[in-house]
Amino acid sequence: MEFHHNGYTTVDPRIEPAAGVGLDRPDELPEQVDVLIVGSGPAGIITAAQLAQFPGVTTRIVERRAGRLEVGQADGIQARSVETFQAFGFAEQIIQEAYQLVDTEFWTPDPEDPRNIHRSSTTPDTLIGISEFPQLIVNQTRVADYLAEFAERSPARGRVDYGYEFEGLEVGEGEYPVAVTLRRTTGADEGATRVVRAKYVVGADGARSRVRAAIGGRLAGDQAMHAWGVMDALAVTDFPDTRRKSIIQSGDGGNILVIPREGNYLVRWYVDLGETGENDRGAVRQTSVEQIAARANAILHPYTLDVKDVSWWSVYEVAHRLTDRFDDADAHEGGRRAPRVFLAGDACHTHSAKAGQGMNVSLQDGWNLAWKLGYVLEGRSPESLLETYSEERRVIAQNLIDFDKEWSTLMAKKPEEFASPRELEDFYIATAEFPAGFMTQYESSTLTGDGAHQGLATGFPVGKRFKSAEAVRVADGVLAHLGHHHRADGRYRIYAFADAGAEALDRWAEWMLSSEHSPVRRFTPTGADLDSRFDVKVVYQEGYHDIELGRVPELFMPRRGPFQLINYEKTWAAIPGNDIFDERGVSRDGAVVVVRPDQYVATVLPLSATDELAAFFEPIFTASE
């Protein structure tokens, strides 16, 4: 963490100085805003948190509830999300309070007595080496709390405006073309309506999204005609794996997914209620929590479950639906135009809860959109950048729906319907990287290179998230994960991996500093710090003791703040015996790895490919004044 560059202070260093719209931020909802976010769930709150890092952008997030969410439904946190939390500054804290998933236990009918279940196998829940972070279980309310705290500590001082319900919108012309009608749900003026005008609106208001309806969107898909009861229960049981994630298939065809919760006592039970039939008409949703517990006991035989208290429960039928639009670009008479209204999270995609994907994918929706909105509104990028949101996230949502259909179908099967006794376990192991969040790979586009030089850094696949590895900081010899310094501050990262003698690196660094075509020269505002738009780091091949800081190019020793102090966080070296070049397949001839603000690898280039680097950034950024 970097601080004191603006002068010594003893206040919490995580609280950044207020700037721009964060100075004297009004408590009342303004009549005009740059971005209005509807809904403070995972997609909405991360969008607000990232935009709070852009002090030139007025962002407000409205929520119909009177206050923070008390009990959330989502609880599975995949490792990719924990990497994201590291960027937002709270990975360590949430790991401390969460339950960590280590193994998954598979229970099937006992061959000697199919009326009973027995533990048939165990498999690691997270692939070894896929991430330095674990998979967690913690209620989504805590995720929202941490992201809200990040927003409040950011320069724009973001906060949720509670007690406003979305009624409708109209898109017109002018600087603030979207007129949004809101209704007060709390306070002395409850029931009153008002209009807020916005440049852009983000609908993160759930599966029954009114924002989606307002732009003529709809969820299309199918329903599996299979019901599940879910309860967060404090219970006494002789089932031995109540503190391990367990997938249970019983002899009568009923299944259970057991998810231990944070705090050591609470457990979530997903209980198979069976097929509903076409004429059910929602009757299964009248199933009581007592009936869910009774069904769980039948499936667990010969074990018993004595439920003492239920903090939350629900009955749902599995549905897989995808919105026909992620923005309103096609929702206008006269053809397609620049989008003004966007959808994110459950407003775009719905699926089963058992793979732990809803919150995780929604977080990536919001982060993907937020930095792009910040870039356009601060004038860093052309408006066309916003079209990439729908292009990128719709493909990911479709992949999610396809995966979850297969997974939920397998979870609902009876034992005799499987091709082999290990079919469910084999699928779980073979597809583990997908639910963990690491199969996302953006296709070649304006924001993603074609991978022509992928061979220079095989461990950093273009279009996939930057997989961190350890290096040592030259200035002080401290070991750290390189990717942990990628903060959610809206900057692109450029990692320069040095050639053996650093001659090519020095030429590249000189070009970055002096050429009029260099992205640092072209797109950094006049008078701004050298690293205000691009966080450029170097990783040398030799040991840190062999590197003299006096010979390190100025690009990697930039000046910062009003006193123009030297930043020593940019110069790194490989660790002998744990060499990042070997771990990530980086060429000993050197390489340049460009990473987007949301941690996805944008392109890999040789140190000599300065023209290609300049051309890559040309359509993304607009030249600074």
Secondary structure, DSSP 8 states (H G I E B T S, - for coil): ----TT----S-TTS----GGGTT--SS--SEEEEEEE--SHHHHHHHHHHTT-TTS-EEEEESSSSS-SS-S--EE-HHHHHHHHHTT-HHHHHHHSEEE-EEEEEEEETTEEEEEEEEEEEESS-TTS-SS-EEE--HHHHHHHHHHHHHHSTT---EEESEEEEEEEE-SSSS-EEEEEEE-SSTTTT-EEEEEEEEEEE---TT-HHHHHTT--EEEEEEEEEEEEEEEEEEE--TTTTSEEEEE-TTS-EEEEEE-TTSS-EEEEEEEEE--TT-TTGGGG--HHHHHHHHHHHHTTS-EEEEEEEEEEEEEEEEEEES-SBSTTSSTTS-----EEE-GGGTEE--STTS-HHHHHHHHHHHHHHHHHHHHTTSS-GGGGHHHHHHHHHHHHHHHHHHHHHHHHHT--GGGSSSTTHHHHHHHHTTTTTTT------SSSSS---TTGGGBTTS-TTSB----EEEETTT--EEEGGGG--SSS-EEEEEE--TTSHHHHHHHHHHHH-TT-HHHHHS-TTS-TTSSEEEEEEESS-GGG--GGGS-GGGS-EETTTTEE--SSEEE-BTTB-HHHHTTB-TT-EEEEE-TTSBEEEEE-TT-HHHHHHHHTTT-----
